[in-house]
Amino acid sequence: MLKGISPALSPELLKVLAKMGHGDEISIVDGNYPAESAGPKVIRADGLGVSEILEAMVALLPIDNFVDENVFYMDNSEKEKPPIWQEYDQILADSGEDCRIKHLERFDYYDRAKQSVAIVATSETALYANVILKKGVIFPK
């Protein structure tokens, strides 16, 4: 355990986050997502939901502000947003990062996630609960 770092972030996940560079993307996916067959390294976060991982990650990971979109949700192609997106919107708003969300159709999301540095596979049961984050830079003070 480390002070100030959420226990939701495993040593394996912390290592991946630290090794990511500007513009790299990481996916956080629900329990229904086909993570193992998607291609990128899979980091298991069994017993945790996407919201817990998302909140812990945005506390450490700068979000890219040099692009038009830097956070991607898997779209459900329905008129109503999945209720869990409200949680994500609040977590991102509270992070202090300039999050610019884009909704991706399911198969477009799959294609983009295949390019991720890693996929964090959670036990999330909510549908369409998948998120991709694009890493930014930390500016000198």
C-alpha positions as CSV (number, residue, x, y, z in Angstrom):
1,M,0.0,0.0,0.0
2,L,1.1,3.5,-0.7
3,K,-0.1,6.8,0.8
4,G,-2.3,8.8,-1.5
5,I,-2.8,6.0,-4.1
6,S,-6.1,4.2,-4.3
7,P,-5.9,0.5,-3.4
8,A,-8.1,0.0,-6.5
9,L,-4.9,0.5,-8.6
10,S,-2.9,-2.7,-8.7
11,P,0.9,-2.6,-9.0
12,E,0.5,-3.9,-12.5
13,L,-1.9,-1.1,-13.5
14,L,0.3,1.5,-11.8
15,K,3.3,0.3,-13.9
16,V,1.3,0.5,-17.1
17,L,0.0,4.1,-16.3
18,A,3.6,5.2,-15.5
19,K,4.9,3.8,-18.8
20,M,2.2,5.4,-20.9
21,G,3.3,8.4,-23.0
22,H,1.4,11.4,-24.3
23,G,-1.4,10.3,-26.6
24,D,-1.4,6.7,-25.4
25,E,-4.9,5.3,-24.6
26,I,-6.1,2.9,-22.0
27,S,-9.5,1.1,-21.9
28,I,-11.5,0.4,-18.8
29,V,-14.2,-2.2,-19.6
30,D,-17.2,-3.9,-18.0
31,G,-17.5,-7.6,-17.3
32,N,-19.2,-8.3,-20.6
33,Y,-16.4,-6.9,-22.8
34,P,-14.4,-9.4,-24.7
35,A,-11.1,-8.2,-23.2
36,E,-9.0,-11.4,-23.6
37,S,-9.6,-11.6,-27.3
38,A,-9.3,-7.9,-28.1
39,G,-5.5,-7.9,-28.4
40,P,-3.8,-5.5,-25.9
41,K,-2.5,-6.5,-22.6
42,V,-5.3,-7.3,-20.1
43,I,-5.1,-6.1,-16.5
44,R,-7.6,-7.8,-14.3
45,A,-9.5,-5.7,-11.8
46,D,-11.9,-8.4,-10.6
47,G,-14.3,-7.3,-7.9
48,L,-14.1,-3.7,-8.9
49,G,-16.4,-1.6,-11.1
50,V,-15.5,0.8,-13.8
51,S,-16.3,3.9,-11.7
52,E,-13.9,2.8,-9.0
53,I,-11.1,2.3,-11.4
54,L,-11.9,5.5,-13.4
55,E,-11.9,7.6,-10.3
56,A,-8.6,6.2,-9.1
57,M,-7.0,6.6,-12.6
58,V,-8.0,10.2,-13.2
59,A,-6.5,11.1,-9.9
60,L,-3.1,10.2,-11.3
61,L,-3.4,10.3,-15.1
62,P,-3.3,13.6,-16.9
63,I,-5.9,13.8,-19.7
64,D,-4.7,14.9,-23.2
65,N,-5.9,18.5,-23.8
66,F,-4.3,18.9,-27.2
67,V,-7.1,17.0,-29.0
68,D,-10.8,17.5,-29.6
69,E,-11.8,14.3,-27.8
70,N,-9.9,12.7,-25.0
71,V,-12.4,10.4,-23.3
72,F,-14.5,7.8,-25.2
73,Y,-17.7,6.0,-24.0
74,M,-19.1,3.0,-25.8
75,D,-22.4,4.2,-27.3
76,N,-25.5,2.1,-26.8
77,S,-27.2,3.5,-29.9
78,E,-30.4,4.3,-27.9
79,K,-31.9,7.6,-27.1
80,E,-31.3,7.4,-23.3
81,K,-27.8,7.4,-22.0
82,P,-26.8,4.5,-19.7
83,P,-27.3,5.6,-16.1
84,I,-23.7,4.8,-15.2
85,W,-22.5,7.6,-17.6
86,Q,-23.8,10.0,-15.0
87,E,-21.3,8.6,-12.5
88,Y,-18.5,8.9,-15.1
89,D,-19.5,12.4,-16.0
90,Q,-19.3,13.4,-12.3
91,I,-16.0,11.6,-11.7
92,L,-14.5,13.4,-14.8
93,A,-15.9,16.8,-13.8
94,D,-14.5,16.4,-10.2
95,S,-11.1,15.4,-11.6
96,G,-10.3,19.0,-12.7
97,E,-9.2,17.7,-16.1
98,D,-10.5,19.1,-19.3
99,C,-12.4,16.0,-20.4
100,R,-13.9,16.1,-23.9
101,I,-16.2,13.1,-24.2
102,K,-17.0,11.4,-27.5
103,H,-19.5,8.5,-27.9
104,L,-18.3,5.7,-30.1
105,E,-20.6,3.1,-31.7
106,R,-19.9,-0.3,-30.3
107,F,-17.7,-1.6,-33.1
108,D,-15.9,1.7,-33.5
109,Y,-15.2,1.4,-29.7
110,Y,-13.9,-2.1,-30.2
111,D,-11.5,-1.0,-33.0
112,R,-10.2,1.9,-30.9
113,A,-9.8,-0.3,-27.8
114,K,-7.6,-2.6,-29.8
115,Q,-5.1,0.2,-30.1
116,S,-5.0,0.8,-26.3
117,V,-1.8,0.2,-24.4
118,A,-3.9,-2.0,-22.1
119,I,-7.4,-3.0,-21.2
120,V,-8.5,-2.9,-17.6
121,A,-11.1,-5.7,-17.2
122,T,-13.5,-5.0,-14.3
123,S,-16.4,-6.9,-12.9
124,E,-18.8,-4.0,-13.8
125,T,-22.3,-5.3,-14.5
126,A,-23.8,-2.1,-16.0
127,L,-24.2,-2.3,-19.8
128,Y,-22.2,0.0,-22.1
129,A,-20.0,0.9,-19.2
130,N,-16.8,1.0,-21.3
131,V,-14.4,4.0,-21.3
132,I,-11.2,4.9,-23.0
133,L,-8.8,7.6,-21.6
134,K,-6.2,9.4,-23.7
135,K,-3.1,10.4,-21.6
136,G,-1.9,13.9,-21.7
137,V,1.2,15.6,-20.4
138,I,2.2,17.1,-17.0
139,F,3.4,20.6,-17.5
140,P,6.4,21.9,-15.6
141,K,5.5,24.3,-12.8
